[in-house]
Amino acid sequence: MLKELYARWMYRWETELTTRDENRVVRPLEWGFDWVRSFVEEAGAAARVDRLIGSGDEQAAMIAVNEAILAHSEQFFGYDRPLDFRLEDRHPMLFPTNVRPETLKRDAELKTMAAEGKAERAQFLRFTSPERTPYPENDLVNARWYPAPAEKQQGKPKQAIVVMPQWNADAFSHNVLCRLFNRFGISALRLSKPYHDIRRPSEIERSDYAVSANIGRTLSAARQAVVDIRCCLDWLADQGYEQFGVLGTSLGSCYGFLASAFDPRLRVNAFNHCSTSFGDVVWAGQSTRHIRAGFEEAGFTQEDIRRLWAGISPIHFYERYAGLSRPNTQGLKPDTAKKILLVYATYDLTFPLEYSLEVVKAFTESGMDFERRVLPCGHYTTGETPFQYMDGWFLGSFVYRAFRDLAKENVGSEPESVVSERELISQ
C-alpha cells in the first residue's frame, strides 16, 4: 500500500516537472539527408541512398543511412584532430532553455554582475569541431575547464574526466560535480553538447536541434558530440594527462557511451540514466512527447523510429564496448578495461525503467564488470532534494574509487594523496 502511494506521488511529481516548460515546439518530420550526405558519400552508400530517395522511399533511404553507419561506425565516429585548441577567459553565462520567471531572473542577475565586473571569470577550452554544420556558433566547441590543484595531483598519474550534462541543460549544470572532482585531484572539462548554451543558434530557445524530428540532424548532432569528446581527450593528453574518464547524464550518457565504445582511453565511465535504443527513449519518454507528436503526424511507429536512429543507439555497440573490457582467455583484463557505473531511476518517465533494465541485462550477459545504483525517484526528480544528493554520492564516490584504482595500476600502491572518499565528499 505504501509502495503504491509512493509510486503515485513520484509519478505525479515527475509529470509536473516534465510539463512545466511551455516552450517545447512540435516540429514536423524532416528527413535531413543533407546533414549526413558527406558521410554517405565517404561510406560508398550514396548510390543506394539516392536510388531509394529517387523512388520516393525516403524511409528506406534513411534506414540505409543507418545501416551504413553501423557498417562503417569507425569512420562515422572518427575524426581529424583539430588544430586550433585554445583557452578563452570570460564571465560564465547561464544560457537558460526555459522561460520560467525564476530562471530569467537569475540570468538577468548574472549578466548584470558580469557587466559590473562582479562575476567570477572562468577558462573555457575552445576549438573547431571536426563535424561541421551550417551553424558556426555550434561548431565552435565549448568546455569549461576545471584544473585540479597541483597539490591534489601529486603522487599519481594526471587524471581528467569529461562531464556531459543532460539535454537542455543550462551552462551551470553539473559544475558542482566538476568542483567535487577537483577535490579528488581529478581535473574536469564540462563539455557543452552540440546546440547547447553558447553553441545554441539564436533562432531557438531550447536545444531542440540536438534531438528533433529532423532525423539526419539528430544523427549529425550525436556524431558531433562523440568526436568532440574524443577531441577533448587529445587536448588533455597534450597537457600531460594520462588517465581519462567520462560522466554523462541522460542524453549526455548516450553520447558518453558511444565515445567510450570508440575510444579506449576512456577508462572511467559513469552513465547517469541509461537506456538502450535512441528511438525507444524518444518515443516512450515523457519529456520527448513533442518530438513523438511530429513523428505520429507523419504516421511513424516506435519500430520505425528505432530503425531510423539505429546508428546512434547504444544497443548496437554493446559488443564493441564489452570487447574493450572483457577478460581474455587467460582471465586477464586488457589495459583498456573500463570501470563502469550505471545509474537509473525506478520511477523514470523519460528513460523508462524497462529500457534501463535491458542495459543491465545486456552488460551482465556480455561479461562486463560494472556497478549499478538505483535511485528511488524519476528522471527529473533526480535534480530535486534529496535525490540530487543521493545521485551526487553515487557518482562522486564511484569516480573517486575508479580513478584511485587506475592510479594503483601505474604506481603499484596507494598514492600518497589519496584519502577517504567520505572525507573528500564531505568537504
Protein Blocks (a to p, Z undefined) as FASTA:
>chain_A
ZZmmmmmmmmmmmmmmmmmpckbccddddeklmmmmmmmmmnopmmmmmmmmmnopamlm
mmmmmmmmmmmmmmmmgccddfkbccddddddfkiabfcfklmmmmmmmmmmmmnopacc
ddddddddfbdcfblklmmccdddddddfklmgoiacddddddddehiafkgoklmmmmm
mmnopacdddddehiajlpcfkbmblkllpccblklmmmmmmmmmmmmmmmmmmmmmnop
abdcdddehjlmmmmmmmmmmomklmbccdehiafblklmmmmpmklmmmmmmmmmnopa
fklmmmmmmmmgfklmmmmmmmmmgccfkopacfkbccddddddfklcklgfklmmmmmm
mmmmnopacdddddfbdfklmmpcfklmmmmmmmmmmmmmmmmmmmmmmnopacfklccf
klmmmZZ
